[in-house]
Amino acid sequence: MANAASGMAVNDDCKLKFLELKAKRTYRFIVFKIDEKVKQVTVEKLGEPALSYDDFAGSLPADECRYAIYDYDFVTEENCQKSKIFFIAWSPDTSRVRSKMLYASSKDRFKRELDGIQVELQATDPTEMGLDVFKSRAN
């Protein structure tokens, strides 16, 4: 089912990998990319559970848009171990205007396909999605 606004479909693998992250914690993060040739959102990279936030941040291209899911673990003030699933719309200032528009117009529909996102972040540079931002948005 293609998105009327942008014509982008969502590859079934996107939903499958997201469910694995959510239910089984198989991955720390997932990076998604819009493949303009086949007009759909596909899985670009899967981060193993042992990988760190820095590995995640390093997997996002400096000058291209992406969607990403990050499973953020933290300890609450009551000393409880918790995690939140973050959706990141990565749209660096240096990416092509057409690419930014395509990702922006496809985002809401793509997000609806992934049931269980708890926090959404928009980021145009790494500081807008630093660990401090995750920490403040998680609580």
N, CA, C and O atoms as a GROMACS GRO file, in nm:
protein
  556
    1MET      N    1   0.085  -0.119   0.000
    1MET     CA    2   0.000   0.000   0.000
    1MET      C    3   0.089   0.125   0.000
    1MET      O    4   0.153   0.154   0.101
    2ALA      N    5   0.093   0.197  -0.109
    2ALA     CA    6   0.179   0.314  -0.120
    2ALA      C    7   0.115   0.434  -0.050
    2ALA      O    8  -0.007   0.446  -0.042
    3ASN      N    9   0.200   0.520  -0.003
    3ASN     CA   10   0.156   0.642   0.064
    3ASN      C   11   0.110   0.742  -0.042
    3ASN      O   12   0.184   0.772  -0.136
    4ALA      N   13  -0.010   0.793  -0.028
    4ALA     CA   14  -0.065   0.886  -0.127
    4ALA      C   15   0.018   1.014  -0.134
    4ALA      O   16   0.036   1.070  -0.243
    5ALA      N   17   0.069   1.060  -0.022
    5ALA     CA   18   0.144   1.186  -0.021
    5ALA      C   19   0.277   1.174  -0.095
    5ALA      O   20   0.313   1.263  -0.172
    6SER      N   21   0.350   1.065  -0.073
    6SER     CA   22   0.483   1.055  -0.131
    6SER      C   23   0.498   0.933  -0.222
    6SER      O   24   0.599   0.921  -0.291
    7GLY      N   25   0.400   0.844  -0.223
    7GLY     CA   26   0.412   0.725  -0.306
    7GLY      C   27   0.502   0.618  -0.249
    7GLY      O   28   0.536   0.522  -0.319
    8MET      N   29   0.542   0.630  -0.122
    8MET     CA   30   0.634   0.534  -0.062
    8MET      C   31   0.559   0.423   0.010
    8MET      O   32   0.473   0.448   0.094
    9ALA      N   33   0.593   0.301  -0.023
    9ALA     CA   34   0.539   0.186   0.048
    9ALA      C   35   0.635   0.151   0.161
    9ALA      O   36   0.747   0.202   0.166
   10VAL      N   37   0.592   0.065   0.252
   10VAL     CA   38   0.679   0.022   0.361
   10VAL      C   39   0.707  -0.126   0.342
   10VAL      O   40   0.615  -0.208   0.341
   11ASN      N   41   0.834  -0.160   0.328
   11ASN     CA   42   0.874  -0.299   0.311
   11ASN      C   43   0.835  -0.378   0.437
   11ASN      O   44   0.853  -0.329   0.549
   12ASP      N   45   0.782  -0.499   0.419
   12ASP     CA   46   0.739  -0.581   0.534
   12ASP      C   47   0.853  -0.606   0.632
   12ASP      O   48   0.831  -0.620   0.752
   13ASP      N   49   0.976  -0.612   0.580
   13ASP     CA   50   1.092  -0.636   0.665
   13ASP      C   51   1.107  -0.527   0.771
   13ASP      O   52   1.155  -0.554   0.881
   14CYS      N   53   1.066  -0.404   0.739
   14CYS     CA   54   1.073  -0.294   0.836
   14CYS      C   55   0.989  -0.327   0.959
   14CYS      O   56   1.035  -0.313   1.073
   15LYS      N   57   0.865  -0.372   0.934
   15LYS     CA   58   0.775  -0.404   1.046
   15LYS      C   59   0.826  -0.525   1.123
   15LYS      O   60   0.820  -0.528   1.246
   16LEU      N   61   0.876  -0.624   1.050
   16LEU     CA   62   0.926  -0.747   1.112
   16LEU      C   63   1.042  -0.718   1.206
   16LEU      O   64   1.043  -0.764   1.320
   17LYS      N   65   1.140  -0.642   1.157
   17LYS     CA   66   1.258  -0.611   1.239
   17LYS      C   67   1.218  -0.524   1.358
   17LYS      O   68   1.273  -0.540   1.468
   18PHE      N   69   1.124  -0.432   1.338
   18PHE     CA   70   1.079  -0.348   1.448
   18PHE      C   71   1.013  -0.434   1.557
   18PHE      O   72   1.037  -0.413   1.676
   19LEU      N   73   0.929  -0.529   1.515
   19LEU     CA   74   0.866  -0.618   1.613
   19LEU      C   75   0.969  -0.700   1.690
   19LEU      O   76   0.954  -0.723   1.810
   20GLU      N   77   1.074  -0.743   1.620
   20GLU     CA   78   1.181  -0.818   1.688
   20GLU      C   79   1.251  -0.730   1.791
   20GLU      O   80   1.282  -0.776   1.901
   21LEU      N   81   1.275  -0.604   1.756
   21LEU     CA   82   1.339  -0.513   1.850
   21LEU      C   83   1.248  -0.491   1.970
   21LEU      O   84   1.292  -0.493   2.085
   22LYS      N   85   1.119  -0.470   1.943
   22LYS     CA   86   1.024  -0.438   2.049
   22LYS      C   87   0.999  -0.558   2.142
   22LYS      O   88   1.002  -0.544   2.264
   23ALA      N   89   0.974  -0.674   2.084
   23ALA     CA   90   0.934  -0.790   2.163
   23ALA      C   91   1.053  -0.869   2.218
   23ALA      O   92   1.052  -0.911   2.334
   24LYS      N   93   1.154  -0.887   2.136
   24LYS     CA   94   1.265  -0.976   2.177
   24LYS      C   95   1.394  -0.901   2.207
   24LYS      O   96   1.491  -0.960   2.254
   25ARG      N   97   1.394  -0.769   2.180
   25ARG     CA   98   1.515  -0.687   2.201
   25ARG      C   99   1.633  -0.745   2.125
   25ARG      O  100   1.746  -0.751   2.175
   26THR      N  101   1.606  -0.788   2.002
   26THR     CA  102   1.707  -0.848   1.916
   26THR      C  103   1.808  -0.744   1.867
   26THR      O  104   1.922  -0.779   1.835
   27TYR      N  105   1.766  -0.618   1.862
   27TYR     CA  106   1.854  -0.512   1.811
   27TYR      C  107   1.854  -0.393   1.906
   27TYR      O  108   1.758  -0.370   1.980
   28ARG      N  109   1.964  -0.318   1.903
   28ARG     CA  110   1.972  -0.192   1.979
   28ARG      C  111   1.910  -0.080   1.894
   28ARG      O  112   1.843   0.009   1.946
   29PHE      N  113   1.934  -0.087   1.762
   29PHE     CA  114   1.880   0.016   1.674
   29PHE      C  115   1.857  -0.039   1.534
   29PHE      O  116   1.912  -0.142   1.495
   30ILE      N  117   1.772   0.032   1.459
   30ILE     CA  118   1.745   0.000   1.319
   30ILE      C  119   1.749   0.131   1.241
   30ILE      O  120   1.688   0.230   1.282
   31VAL      N  121   1.820   0.130   1.130
   31VAL     CA  122   1.823   0.248   1.042
   31VAL      C  123   1.745   0.212   0.916
   31VAL      O  124   1.770   0.109   0.853
   32PHE      N  125   1.651   0.299   0.880
   32PHE     CA  126   1.567   0.278   0.761
   32PHE      C  127   1.601   0.382   0.656
   32PHE      O  128   1.636   0.496   0.688
   33LYS      N  129   1.589   0.342   0.530
   33LYS     CA  130   1.617   0.436   0.422
   33LYS      C  131   1.507   0.424   0.318
   33LYS      O  132   1.450   0.317   0.297
   34ILE      N  133   1.477   0.535   0.252
   34ILE     CA  134   1.381   0.532   0.142
   34ILE      C  135   1.458   0.497   0.014
   34ILE      O  136   1.550   0.568  -0.027
   35ASP      N  137   1.419   0.387  -0.046
   35ASP     CA  138   1.478   0.346  -0.173
   35ASP      C  139   1.390   0.404  -0.283
   35ASP      O  140   1.281   0.354  -0.309
   36GLU      N  141   1.439   0.510  -0.347
   36GLU     CA  142   1.357   0.580  -0.446
   36GLU      C  143   1.330   0.497  -0.570
   36GLU      O  144   1.228   0.516  -0.637
   37LYS      N  145   1.420   0.403  -0.602
   37LYS     CA  146   1.400   0.320  -0.722
   37LYS      C  147   1.277   0.230  -0.708
   37LYS      O  148   1.196   0.221  -0.800
   38VAL      N  149   1.264   0.165  -0.592
   38VAL     CA  150   1.150   0.075  -0.572
   38VAL      C  151   1.036   0.143  -0.496
   38VAL      O  152   0.934   0.081  -0.467
   39LYS      N  153   1.055   0.272  -0.464
   39LYS     CA  154   0.953   0.352  -0.395
   39LYS      C  155   0.903   0.287  -0.266
   39LYS      O  156   0.783   0.274  -0.242
   40GLN      N  157   1.000   0.246  -0.182
   40GLN     CA  158   0.959   0.198  -0.051
   40GLN      C  159   1.066   0.219   0.054
   40GLN      O  160   1.184   0.236   0.024
   41VAL      N  161   1.021   0.217   0.181
   41VAL     CA  162   1.112   0.229   0.294
   41VAL      C  163   1.168   0.090   0.322
   41VAL      O  164   1.094  -0.007   0.334
   42THR      N  165   1.301   0.082   0.332
   42THR     CA  166   1.366  -0.048   0.355
   42THR      C  167   1.458  -0.039   0.476
   42THR      O  168   1.493   0.070   0.522
   43VAL      N  169   1.498  -0.156   0.528
   43VAL     CA  170   1.593  -0.162   0.640
   43VAL      C  171   1.733  -0.145   0.581
   43VAL      O  172   1.773  -0.218   0.492
   44GLU      N  173   1.806  -0.046   0.634
   44GLU     CA  174   1.943  -0.025   0.585
   44GLU      C  175   2.045  -0.091   0.677
   44GLU      O  176   2.142  -0.150   0.630
   45LYS      N  177   2.022  -0.080   0.809
   45LYS     CA  178   2.123  -0.132   0.902
   45LYS      C  179   2.056  -0.177   1.031
   45LYS      O  180   1.963  -0.113   1.080
   46LEU      N  181   2.105  -0.288   1.084
   46LEU     CA  182   2.056  -0.340   1.212
   46LEU      C  183   2.172  -0.335   1.311
   46LEU      O  184   2.282  -0.382   1.282
   47GLY      N  185   2.147  -0.278   1.429
   47GLY     CA  186   2.250  -0.270   1.532
   47GLY      C  187   2.230  -0.377   1.637
   47GLY      O  188   2.122  -0.388   1.696
   48GLU      N  189   2.332  -0.456   1.660
   48GLU     CA  190   2.325  -0.562   1.762
   48GLU      C  191   2.300  -0.501   1.900
   48GLU      O  192   2.334  -0.385   1.924
   49PRO      N  193   2.241  -0.580   1.992
   49PRO     CA  194   2.210  -0.527   2.127
   49PRO      C  195   2.334  -0.475   2.202
   49PRO      O  196   2.321  -0.385   2.286
   50ALA      N  197   2.452  -0.530   2.173
   50ALA     CA  198   2.573  -0.490   2.246
   50ALA      C  199   2.630  -0.357   2.197
   50ALA      O  200   2.718  -0.300   2.262
   51LEU      N  201   2.581  -0.307   2.083
   51LEU     CA  202   2.635  -0.182   2.029
   51LEU      C  203   2.593  -0.063   2.114
   51LEU      O  204   2.490  -0.066   2.182
   52SER      N  205   2.675   0.042   2.109
   52SER     CA  206   2.651   0.159   2.193
   52SER      C  207   2.577   0.270   2.117
   52SER      O  208   2.551   0.259   1.997
   53TYR      N  209   2.545   0.374   2.190
   53TYR     CA  210   2.483   0.490   2.128
   53TYR      C  211   2.574   0.548   2.020
   53TYR      O  212   2.527   0.589   1.914
   54ASP      N  213   2.705   0.550   2.047
   54ASP     CA  214   2.800   0.604   1.949
   54ASP      C  215   2.798   0.525   1.818
   54ASP      O  216   2.810   0.582   1.710
   55ASP      N  217   2.782   0.393   1.829
   55ASP     CA  218   2.770   0.310   1.708
   55ASP      C  219   2.646   0.350   1.629
   55ASP      O  220   2.648   0.360   1.506
   56PHE      N  221   2.538   0.375   1.703
   56PHE     CA  222   2.413   0.417   1.640
   56PHE      C  223   2.432   0.551   1.568
   56PHE      O  224   2.401   0.564   1.450
   57ALA      N  225   2.483   0.650   1.641
   57ALA     CA  226   2.500   0.784   1.583
   57ALA      C  227   2.592   0.778   1.461
   57ALA      O  228   2.570   0.849   1.363
   58GLY      N  229   2.694   0.694   1.467
   58GLY     CA  230   2.788   0.680   1.357
   58GLY      C  231   2.730   0.611   1.235
   58GLY      O  232   2.786   0.618   1.126
   59SER      N  233   2.616   0.544   1.253
   59SER     CA  234   2.556   0.472   1.140
   59SER      C  235   2.462   0.560   1.058
   59SER      O  236   2.413   0.519   0.953
   60LEU      N  237   2.438   0.682   1.107
   60LEU     CA  238   2.355   0.776   1.031
   60LEU      C  239   2.444   0.860   0.940
   60LEU      O  240   2.541   0.921   0.987
   61PRO      N  241   2.414   0.865   0.810
   61PRO     CA  242   2.498   0.943   0.718
   61PRO      C  243   2.494   1.092   0.750
   61PRO      O  244   2.391   1.145   0.792
   62ALA      N  245   2.607   1.159   0.729
   62ALA     CA  246   2.617   1.302   0.764
   62ALA      C  247   2.537   1.391   0.670
   62ALA      O  248   2.500   1.503   0.706
   63ASP      N  249   2.511   1.343   0.548
   63ASP     CA  250   2.446   1.433   0.452
   63ASP      C  251   2.329   1.368   0.378
   63ASP      O  252   2.295   1.408   0.267
   64GLU      N  253   2.268   1.267   0.442
   64GLU     CA  254   2.149   1.204   0.384
   64GLU      C  255   2.046   1.180   0.493
   64GLU      O  256   2.080   1.152   0.608
   65CYS      N  257   1.917   1.191   0.455
   65CYS     CA  258   1.809   1.168   0.551
   65CYS      C  259   1.793   1.019   0.578
   65CYS      O  260   1.824   0.936   0.493
   66ARG      N  261   1.743   0.986   0.698
   66ARG     CA  262   1.711   0.848   0.734
   66ARG      C  263   1.601   0.853   0.841
   66ARG      O  264   1.578   0.956   0.904
   67TYR      N  265   1.535   0.738   0.858
   67TYR     CA  266   1.452   0.717   0.978
   67TYR      C  267   1.531   0.619   1.063
   67TYR      O  268   1.605   0.536   1.010
   68ALA      N  269   1.515   0.628   1.194
   68ALA     CA  270   1.584   0.532   1.279
   68ALA      C  271   1.499   0.503   1.402
   68ALA      O  272   1.420   0.586   1.448
   69ILE      N  273   1.519   0.384   1.454
   69ILE     CA  274   1.459   0.342   1.580
   69ILE      C  275   1.575   0.313   1.675
   69ILE      O  276   1.670   0.244   1.638
   70TYR      N  277   1.566   0.365   1.796
   70TYR     CA  278   1.671   0.338   1.894
   70TYR      C  279   1.606   0.293   2.024
   70TYR      O  280   1.516   0.359   2.076
   71ASP      N  281   1.651   0.180   2.075
   71ASP     CA  282   1.600   0.127   2.200
   71ASP      C  283   1.689   0.179   2.312
   71ASP      O  284   1.800   0.130   2.332
   72TYR      N  285   1.640   0.278   2.384
   72TYR     CA  286   1.720   0.349   2.484
   72TYR      C  287   1.694   0.292   2.623
   72TYR      O  288   1.582   0.296   2.674
   73ASP      N  289   1.800   0.238   2.684
   73ASP     CA  290   1.792   0.186   2.821
   73ASP      C  291   1.834   0.295   2.919
   73ASP      O  292   1.929   0.370   2.894
   74PHE      N  293   1.763   0.304   3.030
   74PHE     CA  294   1.798   0.403   3.131
   74PHE      C  295   1.750   0.357   3.268
   74PHE      O  296   1.672   0.263   3.280
   75VAL      N  297   1.800   0.426   3.371
   75VAL     CA  298   1.759   0.396   3.508
   75VAL      C  299   1.682   0.517   3.560
   75VAL      O  300   1.730   0.630   3.552
   76THR      N  301   1.562   0.493   3.614
   76THR     CA  302   1.479   0.604   3.663
   76THR      C  303   1.533   0.655   3.797
   76THR      O  304   1.623   0.596   3.857
   77GLU      N  305   1.475   0.765   3.843
   77GLU     CA  306   1.516   0.820   3.973
   77GLU      C  307   1.485   0.723   4.086
   77GLU      O  308   1.548   0.726   4.191
   78GLU      N  309   1.385   0.635   4.063
   78GLU     CA  310   1.351   0.534   4.164
   78GLU      C  311   1.441   0.411   4.150
   78GLU      O  312   1.417   0.308   4.213
   79ASN      N  313   1.544   0.423   4.066
   79ASN     CA  314   1.642   0.317   4.043
   79ASN      C  315   1.582   0.194   3.972
   79ASN      O  316   1.624   0.081   3.998
   80CYS      N  317   1.486   0.217   3.883
   80CYS     CA  318   1.428   0.108   3.804
   80CYS      C  319   1.491   0.108   3.665
   80CYS      O  320   1.510   0.213   3.604
   81GLN      N  321   1.523  -0.010   3.617
   81GLN     CA  322   1.576  -0.024   3.481
   81GLN      C  323   1.460  -0.018   3.383
   81GLN      O  324   1.365  -0.096   3.395
   82LYS      N  325   1.466   0.073   3.287
   82LYS     CA  326   1.359   0.087   3.189
   82LYS      C  327   1.419   0.106   3.051
   82LYS      O  328   1.539   0.125   3.034
   83SER      N  329   1.330   0.099   2.952
   83SER     CA  330   1.375   0.133   2.817
   83SER      C  331   1.260   0.200   2.743
   83SER      O  332   1.143   0.174   2.771
   84LYS      N  333   1.295   0.285   2.650
   84LYS     CA  334   1.196   0.352   2.565
   84LYS      C  335   1.239   0.337   2.421
   84LYS      O  336   1.358   0.340   2.389
   85ILE      N  337   1.141   0.323   2.334
   85ILE     CA  338   1.170   0.311   2.192
   85ILE      C  339   1.153   0.448   2.128
   85ILE      O  340   1.044   0.505   2.126
   86PHE      N  341   1.264   0.499   2.076
   86PHE     CA  342   1.268   0.630   2.012
   86PHE      C  343   1.260   0.616   1.860
   86PHE      O  344   1.322   0.527   1.802
   87PHE      N  345   1.182   0.703   1.799
   87PHE     CA  346   1.180   0.716   1.653
   87PHE      C  347   1.254   0.844   1.621
   87PHE      O  348   1.219   0.951   1.673
   88ILE      N  349   1.355   0.836   1.535
   88ILE     CA  350   1.431   0.955   1.499
   88ILE      C  351   1.412   0.983   1.350
   88ILE      O  352   1.437   0.897   1.266
   89ALA      N  353   1.368   1.104   1.320
   89ALA     CA  354   1.361   1.149   1.181
   89ALA      C  355   1.489   1.230   1.160
   89ALA      O  356   1.498   1.346   1.201
   90TRP      N  357   1.586   1.170   1.094
   90TRP     CA  358   1.718   1.230   1.073
   90TRP      C  359   1.718   1.303   0.940
   90TRP      O  360   1.704   1.241   0.834
   91SER      N  361   1.733   1.434   0.945
   91SER     CA  362   1.726   1.516   0.824
   91SER      C  363   1.832   1.625   0.832
   91SER      O  364   1.801   1.740   0.861
   92PRO      N  365   1.959   1.589   0.804
   92PRO     CA  366   2.066   1.688   0.819
   92PRO      C  367   2.050   1.805   0.722
   92PRO      O  368   1.998   1.790   0.612
   93ASP      N  369   2.094   1.923   0.766
   93ASP     CA  370   2.083   2.043   0.684
   93ASP      C  371   2.151   2.027   0.549
   93ASP      O  372   2.110   2.088   0.450
   94THR      N  373   2.255   1.943   0.544
   94THR     CA  374   2.333   1.927   0.421
   94THR      C  375   2.270   1.830   0.322
   94THR      O  376   2.323   1.813   0.211
   95SER      N  377   2.159   1.764   0.357
   95SER     CA  378   2.097   1.670   0.263
   95SER      C  379   2.018   1.745   0.156
   95SER      O  380   1.983   1.862   0.173
   96ARG      N  381   1.990   1.676   0.046
   96ARG     CA  382   1.918   1.736  -0.066
   96ARG      C  383   1.776   1.778  -0.024
   96ARG      O  384   1.712   1.709   0.056
   97VAL      N  385   1.729   1.888  -0.078
   97VAL     CA  386   1.595   1.938  -0.046
   97VAL      C  387   1.490   1.833  -0.084
   97VAL      O  388   1.396   1.808  -0.008
   98ARG      N  389   1.505   1.772  -0.201
   98ARG     CA  390   1.410   1.671  -0.245
   98ARG      C  391   1.404   1.555  -0.145
   98ARG      O  392   1.296   1.505  -0.114
   99SER      N  393   1.519   1.515  -0.096
   99SER     CA  394   1.526   1.406   0.001
   99SER      C  395   1.454   1.446   0.131
   99SER      O  396   1.378   1.367   0.186
  100LYS      N  397   1.479   1.567   0.179
  100LYS     CA  398   1.414   1.614   0.302
  100LYS      C  399   1.262   1.614   0.286
  100LYS      O  400   1.190   1.574   0.377
  101MET      N  401   1.214   1.659   0.168
  101MET     CA  402   1.070   1.663   0.144
  101MET      C  403   1.010   1.523   0.139
  101MET      O  404   0.902   1.498   0.191
  102LEU      N  405   1.083   1.432   0.074
  102LEU     CA  406   1.037   1.295   0.062
  102LEU      C  407   1.025   1.229   0.200
  102LEU      O  408   0.925   1.164   0.231
  103TYR      N  409   1.128   1.245   0.284
  103TYR     CA  410   1.125   1.187   0.418
  103TYR      C  411   1.017   1.252   0.504
  103TYR      O  412   0.948   1.184   0.580
  104ALA      N  413   1.002   1.384   0.492
  104ALA     CA  414   0.900   1.454   0.572
  104ALA      C  415   0.760   1.409   0.533
  104ALA      O  416   0.675   1.389   0.620
  105SER      N  417   0.735   1.393   0.403
  105SER     CA  418   0.600   1.357   0.360
  105SER      C  419   0.566   1.210   0.384
  105SER      O  420   0.449   1.173   0.387
  106SER      N  421   0.668   1.126   0.402
  106SER     CA  422   0.644   0.983   0.425
  106SER      C  423   0.644   0.945   0.572
  106SER      O  424   0.602   0.835   0.609
  107LYS      N  425   0.691   1.035   0.657
  107LYS     CA  426   0.717   1.002   0.797
  107LYS      C  427   0.595   0.952   0.875
  107LYS      O  428   0.601   0.847   0.938
  108ASP      N  429   0.485   1.026   0.870
  108ASP     CA  430   0.370   0.989   0.954
  108ASP      C  431   0.315   0.852   0.920
  108ASP      O  432   0.282   0.773   1.009
  109ARG      N  433   0.306   0.823   0.793
  109ARG     CA  434   0.253   0.691   0.754
  109ARG      C  435   0.350   0.582   0.797
  109ARG      O  436   0.309   0.477   0.847
  110PHE      N  437   0.479   0.606   0.777
  110PHE     CA  438   0.579   0.506   0.816
  110PHE      C  439   0.571   0.480   0.966
  110PHE      O  440   0.574   0.365   1.010
  111LYS      N  441   0.561   0.588   1.044
  111LYS     CA  442   0.552   0.574   1.189
  111LYS      C  443   0.429   0.494   1.232
  111LYS      O  444   0.436   0.415   1.326
  112ARG      N  445   0.317   0.513   1.162
  112ARG     CA  446   0.196   0.438   1.196
  112ARG      C  447   0.214   0.289   1.176
  112ARG      O  448   0.150   0.209   1.244
  113GLU      N  449   0.302   0.250   1.084
  113GLU     CA  450   0.326   0.108   1.058
  113GLU      C  451   0.402   0.043   1.174
  113GLU      O  452   0.396  -0.079   1.193
  114LEU      N  453   0.473   0.123   1.251
  114LEU     CA  454   0.555   0.072   1.360
  114LEU      C  455   0.484   0.100   1.492
  114LEU      O  456   0.501   0.207   1.551
  115ASP      N  457   0.406   0.005   1.537
  115ASP     CA  458   0.326   0.024   1.658
  115ASP      C  459   0.411   0.000   1.782
  115ASP      O  460   0.463  -0.110   1.801
  116GLY      N  461   0.426   0.101   1.865
  116GLY     CA  462   0.504   0.085   1.987
  116GLY      C  463   0.611   0.190   2.005
  116GLY      O  464   0.690   0.184   2.099
  117ILE      N  465   0.614   0.288   1.915
  117ILE     CA  466   0.710   0.399   1.931
  117ILE      C  467   0.663   0.483   2.050
  117ILE      O  468   0.545   0.516   2.060
  118GLN      N  469   0.756   0.516   2.139
  118GLN     CA  470   0.718   0.591   2.258
  118GLN      C  471   0.758   0.738   2.253
  118GLN      O  472   0.690   0.823   2.310
  119VAL      N  473   0.869   0.769   2.185
  119VAL     CA  474   0.916   0.907   2.179
  119VAL      C  475   0.963   0.935   2.036
  119VAL      O  476   1.027   0.851   1.973
  120GLU      N  477   0.930   1.053   1.986
  120GLU     CA  478   0.978   1.091   1.853
  120GLU      C  479   1.073   1.208   1.862
  120GLU      O  480   1.049   1.303   1.937
  121LEU      N  481   1.181   1.201   1.787
  121LEU     CA  482   1.277   1.311   1.780
  121LEU      C  483   1.294   1.352   1.634
  121LEU      O  484   1.297   1.267   1.545
  122GLN      N  485   1.306   1.481   1.611
  122GLN     CA  486   1.345   1.534   1.480
  122GLN      C  487   1.487   1.584   1.500
  122GLN      O  488   1.515   1.657   1.595
  123ALA      N  489   1.578   1.546   1.411
  123ALA     CA  490   1.716   1.591   1.428
  123ALA      C  491   1.775   1.635   1.294
  123ALA      O  492   1.762   1.566   1.193
  124THR      N  493   1.840   1.752   1.296
  124THR     CA  494   1.908   1.800   1.176
  124THR      C  495   2.059   1.799   1.196
  124THR      O  496   2.135   1.813   1.100
  125ASP      N  497   2.103   1.782   1.319
  125ASP     CA  498   2.246   1.761   1.346
  125ASP      C  499   2.259   1.675   1.472
  125ASP      O  500   2.165   1.665   1.550
  126PRO      N  501   2.377   1.613   1.491
  126PRO     CA  502   2.393   1.516   1.602
  126PRO      C  503   2.358   1.569   1.741
  126PRO      O  504   2.318   1.492   1.827
  127THR      N  505   2.374   1.699   1.765
  127THR     CA  506   2.345   1.751   1.898
  127THR      C  507   2.197   1.743   1.931
  127THR      O  508   2.160   1.739   2.049
  128GLU      N  509   2.110   1.740   1.829
  128GLU     CA  510   1.966   1.734   1.855
  128GLU      C  511   1.919   1.593   1.891
  128GLU      O  512   1.802   1.573   1.923
  129MET      N  513   2.010   1.497   1.886
  129MET     CA  514   1.974   1.362   1.927
  129MET      C  515   2.085   1.300   2.011
  129MET      O  516   2.111   1.179   2.004
  130GLY      N  517   2.151   1.385   2.091
  130GLY     CA  518   2.256   1.337   2.180
  130GLY      C  519   2.195   1.256   2.295
  130GLY      O  520   2.074   1.257   2.317
  131LEU      N  521   2.282   1.187   2.368
  131LEU     CA  522   2.234   1.107   2.482
  131LEU      C  523   2.160   1.192   2.583
  131LEU      O  524   2.065   1.146   2.646
  132ASP      N  525   2.203   1.318   2.601
  132ASP     CA  526   2.135   1.407   2.695
  132ASP      C  527   1.990   1.432   2.652
  132ASP      O  528   1.901   1.443   2.737
  133VAL      N  529   1.967   1.440   2.521
  133VAL     CA  530   1.832   1.461   2.470
  133VAL      C  531   1.747   1.336   2.497
  133VAL      O  532   1.633   1.345   2.541
  134PHE      N  533   1.805   1.219   2.470
  134PHE     CA  534   1.735   1.094   2.498
  134PHE      C  535   1.697   1.087   2.646
  134PHE      O  536   1.584   1.054   2.681
  135LYS      N  537   1.794   1.120   2.731
  135LYS     CA  538   1.772   1.112   2.875
  135LYS      C  539   1.658   1.205   2.918
  135LYS      O  540   1.570   1.164   2.994
  136SER      N  541   1.659   1.328   2.870
  136SER     CA  542   1.554   1.422   2.913
  136SER      C  543   1.417   1.384   2.857
  136SER      O  544   1.316   1.405   2.923
  137ARG      N  545   1.412   1.327   2.737
  137ARG     CA  546   1.284   1.289   2.677
  137ARG      C  547   1.230   1.157   2.731
  137ARG      O  548   1.110   1.131   2.724
  138ALA      N  549   1.319   1.073   2.785
  138ALA     CA  550   1.277   0.942   2.835
  138ALA      C  551   1.200   0.953   2.966
  138ALA      O  552   1.110   0.874   2.992
  139ASN      N  553   1.236   1.050   3.049
  139ASN     CA  554   1.174   1.060   3.181
  139ASN      C  555   1.042   1.133   3.179
  139ASN      O  556   0.978   1.150   3.283
   0.00000   0.00000   0.00000
